[in-house]
Amino acid sequence: MARTPTTTPQAPSPTREDEVLIREIDEAVREDAVLAFLRNHGIKVLGVITLGIAGLGGYLVWDHYAEADLEKQSEALISSLDYAEQRDFATASDKAAPLLAAGNSPGARASARFMQAGAALEAGDTAKATGLYKQIADDADAPPALRDLARIRDVSINFDRMKPADVIAQLAALAKPGSPWFGSAGELVAMAHLESGNRAEAGKIFAAIAKDEDQPETLRSRARQMAGLMGVDAVVDVEKLLKDEGVTSEGDGGSNAAAE
């Protein structure tokens, strides 16, 4: 009786020709898959690519014209400022006029109105300046800092014709420590309180301005004097104040006298 083989016969190794044939079949299958995908989805893919290229091109064109537009606005504003520095406010106003066009940035339009308001004040036309300041203050698209500044300028040129309560109502939010306009707005509000008979509140605001080292020294000195008139101590460092004012202490005076 013949024995059952104990080993499994191995399949013959593929020849070089077989390997080449397998690779060709594999490549053909891949090509068929790609062609089938393009037949089913090629139009969609092409559409997405086309939209992407068109969108990128549109953005680049828009960015180019937007940048060129901003450059023109900057040049017009700089030219206007140059004439304003030369005290030629009429020409400065004319140079700023193109910035009022609707397509320009809100900041550029607000700056142009400031220039024209300055020219109006120089010409003695307070009503025109007031109208321009109100336009800036009421422009919701204008930068908040410029809107606040316009409100302060409007109140400052019309202060004598306004009721103290109206001044306080318009500027109270800006007349607080920490506000970038605390000094200017605070002084106007303090004066309004003083005119309405509220000396205590006026003195409190004047003292706060005098103690605020971020404010200009001329404003602090004026506020310090006003606070003193209200009976409020607004001096933080007496020795420093005396030194700044050029006043020597008694000890220094004595030594100077002895030296003489």
C-alpha positions as CSV (number, residue, x, y, z in Angstrom):
1,M,0.0,0.0,0.0
2,A,1.5,3.3,-1.1
3,R,2.1,5.9,1.6
4,T,0.2,9.2,1.7
5,P,2.6,12.1,0.9
6,T,3.4,14.1,4.1
7,T,4.3,17.3,2.4
8,T,2.1,19.6,0.3
9,P,3.5,20.3,-3.1
10,Q,4.4,24.0,-3.5
11,A,3.1,26.1,-6.4
12,P,5.7,27.1,-8.8
13,S,7.2,30.6,-8.4
14,P,5.8,33.2,-10.9
15,T,8.1,33.8,-13.7
16,R,9.3,37.3,-14.8
17,E,6.7,37.3,-17.6
18,D,4.0,36.5,-15.0
19,E,5.0,39.5,-12.8
20,V,5.0,41.8,-15.8
21,L,1.5,40.6,-16.7
22,I,0.2,41.1,-13.2
23,R,1.5,44.7,-13.1
24,E,-0.1,45.4,-16.4
25,I,-3.5,44.0,-15.2
26,D,-3.2,46.0,-12.0
27,E,-2.5,49.2,-13.9
28,A,-5.3,48.6,-16.2
29,V,-7.7,48.1,-13.3
30,R,-6.5,51.4,-11.8
31,E,-7.0,53.2,-15.1
32,D,-10.5,51.8,-15.4
33,A,-11.3,52.9,-11.9
34,V,-10.0,56.4,-12.6
35,L,-11.9,56.7,-15.9
36,A,-15.1,55.4,-14.2
37,F,-14.7,58.1,-11.5
38,L,-14.1,60.8,-14.0
39,R,-17.1,59.7,-16.1
40,N,-19.3,59.8,-13.0
41,H,-17.9,62.8,-11.2
42,G,-15.6,64.6,-13.6
43,I,-17.9,67.5,-14.3
44,K,-18.4,68.1,-10.6
45,V,-14.7,68.1,-9.9
46,L,-14.0,70.4,-12.8
47,G,-16.7,72.8,-11.6
48,V,-15.2,72.9,-8.0
49,I,-11.7,73.5,-9.4
50,T,-13.0,76.3,-11.7
51,L,-14.9,78.0,-8.9
52,G,-11.9,77.8,-6.7
53,I,-9.7,79.4,-9.3
54,A,-12.3,82.1,-10.1
55,G,-12.7,82.9,-6.4
56,L,-9.0,83.2,-5.8
57,G,-8.7,85.4,-8.9
58,G,-11.6,87.6,-7.8
59,Y,-10.1,88.0,-4.3
60,L,-6.7,89.0,-5.7
61,V,-8.4,91.6,-8.0
62,W,-10.5,92.9,-5.2
63,D,-7.5,93.1,-2.8
64,H,-5.5,95.0,-5.4
65,Y,-8.1,97.6,-6.0
66,A,-8.9,97.9,-2.3
67,E,-5.3,98.5,-1.5
68,A,-5.0,101.1,-4.2
69,D,-8.1,102.7,-2.9
70,L,-6.8,102.9,0.6
71,E,-3.5,104.4,-0.7
72,K,-5.5,107.2,-2.5
73,Q,-7.4,107.9,0.7
74,S,-4.2,108.1,2.7
75,E,-2.6,110.4,0.2
76,A,-5.6,112.7,0.3
77,L,-5.7,112.8,4.1
78,I,-1.9,113.4,4.4
79,S,-2.2,116.3,1.9
80,S,-5.1,117.8,3.8
81,L,-3.1,117.5,7.1
82,D,-0.1,119.2,5.5
83,Y,-2.3,122.2,4.6
84,A,-3.8,122.2,8.1
85,E,-0.4,122.4,9.7
86,Q,0.3,125.5,7.5
87,R,-3.0,127.0,8.9
88,D,-4.5,126.9,5.4
89,F,-7.7,125.3,6.6
90,A,-9.7,126.2,3.5
91,T,-7.3,124.2,1.2
92,A,-7.2,121.4,3.8
93,S,-11.0,121.2,3.6
94,D,-10.9,121.1,-0.2
95,K,-8.3,118.3,-0.2
96,A,-10.3,116.3,2.3
97,A,-13.6,116.7,0.4
98,P,-13.1,113.6,-1.9
99,L,-12.9,111.4,1.2
100,L,-16.6,112.0,1.9
101,A,-17.5,109.7,-1.1
102,A,-19.7,106.8,-0.1
103,G,-17.2,104.2,-1.1
104,N,-14.5,105.4,1.2
105,S,-13.8,103.9,4.6
106,P,-15.8,105.3,7.6
107,G,-12.5,106.5,9.2
108,A,-11.6,108.5,6.2
109,R,-15.0,110.1,6.0
110,A,-14.9,111.0,9.7
111,S,-11.4,112.5,9.3
112,A,-12.6,114.6,6.3
113,R,-15.4,115.9,8.3
114,F,-13.0,116.9,11.1
115,M,-10.9,118.8,8.6
116,Q,-14.0,120.6,7.3
117,A,-15.2,121.4,10.8
118,G,-11.8,122.9,11.6
119,A,-12.0,125.0,8.5
120,A,-15.5,126.1,9.4
121,L,-14.4,127.2,12.9
122,E,-11.5,129.1,11.4
123,A,-14.0,130.9,9.2
124,G,-16.2,131.6,12.2
125,D,-19.0,129.3,11.0
126,T,-19.8,127.6,14.3
127,A,-23.1,126.2,13.0
128,K,-21.5,124.4,10.1
129,A,-18.8,123.0,12.4
130,T,-21.5,121.8,14.8
131,G,-23.4,120.1,12.0
132,L,-20.2,118.3,10.9
133,Y,-19.4,117.1,14.4
134,K,-22.9,115.8,14.9
135,Q,-22.6,113.9,11.6
136,I,-19.5,112.2,12.9
137,A,-21.0,111.4,16.3
138,D,-24.1,110.0,14.7
139,D,-22.3,107.8,12.2
140,A,-22.6,104.3,13.5
141,D,-19.8,103.1,11.1
142,A,-17.3,105.6,12.3
143,P,-14.6,104.5,14.7
144,P,-15.9,104.9,18.3
145,A,-12.9,107.1,19.4
146,L,-13.6,109.6,16.6
147,R,-17.3,109.6,17.5
148,D,-16.5,110.4,21.1
149,L,-14.0,113.1,20.1
150,A,-16.6,114.7,17.8
151,R,-19.1,114.8,20.7
152,I,-16.5,116.5,22.9
153,R,-15.7,119.0,20.2
154,D,-19.4,119.8,19.6
155,V,-20.0,120.4,23.4
156,S,-16.8,122.5,23.8
157,I,-17.7,125.0,21.0
158,N,-21.3,125.2,22.2
159,F,-20.8,125.0,26.0
160,D,-21.8,128.6,26.6
161,R,-25.1,128.0,24.8
162,M,-25.9,124.7,26.4
163,K,-27.7,123.9,29.7
164,P,-25.4,122.3,32.3
165,A,-27.7,119.2,32.5
166,D,-27.3,118.7,28.7
167,V,-23.5,118.9,28.9
168,I,-23.5,116.3,31.7
169,A,-25.9,114.0,29.9
170,Q,-23.8,114.0,26.7
171,L,-20.3,113.6,28.3
172,A,-20.8,111.9,31.6
173,A,-19.9,108.5,30.2
174,L,-16.5,109.9,28.9
175,A,-15.8,111.9,32.1
176,K,-14.7,108.9,34.1
177,P,-11.2,107.8,35.1
178,G,-9.9,105.2,32.7
179,S,-11.7,106.8,29.7
180,P,-9.3,107.9,27.0
181,W,-11.1,111.3,27.0
182,F,-11.3,111.6,30.7
183,G,-9.3,114.9,30.8
184,S,-11.2,116.8,28.1
185,A,-14.7,115.5,28.9
186,G,-14.1,115.6,32.7
187,E,-13.2,119.3,32.6
188,L,-16.3,120.2,30.7
189,V,-18.5,118.1,32.9
190,A,-16.9,119.5,36.1
191,M,-17.6,123.1,34.7
192,A,-21.2,122.1,34.0
193,H,-21.5,120.8,37.6
194,L,-20.0,124.1,38.9
195,E,-22.5,126.2,36.8
196,S,-25.4,124.1,38.2
197,G,-24.2,124.8,41.7
198,N,-22.9,121.3,42.5
199,R,-19.5,122.4,43.8
200,A,-18.8,119.2,45.6
201,E,-19.1,117.0,42.4
202,A,-17.1,119.6,40.4
203,G,-14.3,119.6,42.9
204,K,-14.3,115.8,43.0
205,I,-13.8,115.6,39.2
206,F,-11.2,118.4,39.1
207,A,-9.2,116.6,41.8
208,A,-9.4,113.3,39.9
209,I,-8.0,115.0,36.8
210,A,-5.3,116.7,38.8
211,K,-4.1,113.4,40.2
212,D,-4.2,111.5,36.9
213,E,-0.5,111.4,35.7
214,D,-1.6,110.4,32.2
215,Q,-3.2,113.9,31.6
216,P,-1.2,116.8,30.2
217,E,0.5,118.8,32.9
218,T,-1.2,122.1,31.8
219,L,-4.6,120.4,32.3
220,R,-3.6,118.9,35.6
221,S,-2.4,122.3,36.9
222,R,-5.6,124.0,35.9
223,A,-7.7,121.2,37.5
224,R,-5.6,121.4,40.6
225,Q,-6.3,125.1,40.9
226,M,-10.0,124.6,40.4
227,A,-10.2,121.8,42.9
228,G,-8.5,124.0,45.4
229,L,-11.1,126.7,44.9
230,M,-13.7,124.0,45.6
231,G,-12.0,123.2,48.9
232,V,-10.8,119.8,47.6
233,D,-7.2,118.7,48.1
234,A,-5.8,117.6,44.8
235,V,-2.1,117.3,45.7
236,V,-0.7,113.8,45.9
237,D,3.0,114.6,46.4
238,V,3.6,118.1,47.9
239,E,7.4,118.0,47.6
240,K,7.2,116.9,44.0
241,L,4.7,119.7,43.2
242,L,6.8,122.3,44.9
243,K,9.8,121.1,42.9
244,D,7.9,121.1,39.6
245,E,6.7,124.7,40.4
246,G,10.2,125.8,41.2
247,V,9.5,126.5,44.9
248,T,12.1,125.5,47.4
249,S,11.4,124.0,50.8
250,E,12.1,125.9,54.0
251,G,15.2,123.9,54.7
252,D,16.6,124.7,51.2
253,G,15.6,128.4,51.7
254,G,17.4,128.5,55.0
255,S,20.5,127.0,53.6
256,N,20.4,129.3,50.6
257,A,20.0,132.3,52.9
258,A,22.9,131.2,55.1
259,A,25.1,130.8,52.0
260,E,24.3,134.3,51.0
